[in-house]
């Protein structure tokens, strides 16, 4: 999925629940098969709420730690 993203959502500096809320809104706009890259620095969002949301929706989700306290999350809409 990395490198296939159609859009990038930057939620750096945002705390829960905003990263998840903004991710949901961004995913609604994408077509099936599109990939969204989410740049996130909120541990609870990157490691729990966004992956759980993806699992419930049936979206493929790949979380990549890119540094100390920062993640890139790739979500493929089904």
C-alpha positions, 0 to 999 in steps of 0.5 A, spaced: 500 500 500 505 504 501 506 509 495 499 507 492 496 513 496 491 517 493 491 522 498 494 524 504 491 526 511 496 530 516 493 530 523 499 531 526 498 535 533 491 533 533 489 529 539 483 523 540 478 523 537 480 528 532 485 523 528 479 518 527 474 523 526 478 526 520 480 519 517 473 517 517 471 523 513 477 523 508 475 515 507 468 517 505 470 521 499 475 516 496 472 510 491 473 503 493 480 501 492 483 508 493 489 508 499 489 514 504 495 515 508 494 518 515 500 522 518 499 521 525 503 523 532 497 520 537 499 513 540 492 512 541 489 513 534 495 510 531 495 504 535 488 503 537 482 507 534 484 508 527 486 500 526 480 498 530 475 502 525 479 499 519 477 492 521 470 494 523 469 497 516 473 491 512 479 496 510 486 494 509 490 498 514 498 498 515 501 502 520 508 504 520 512 507 525 516 512 522 520 515 528 519 517 535 512 518 536 510 518 529 506 514 525 504 513 517 498 509 517 495 506 510 488 505 509 485 501 503 478 502 502 474 496 500 
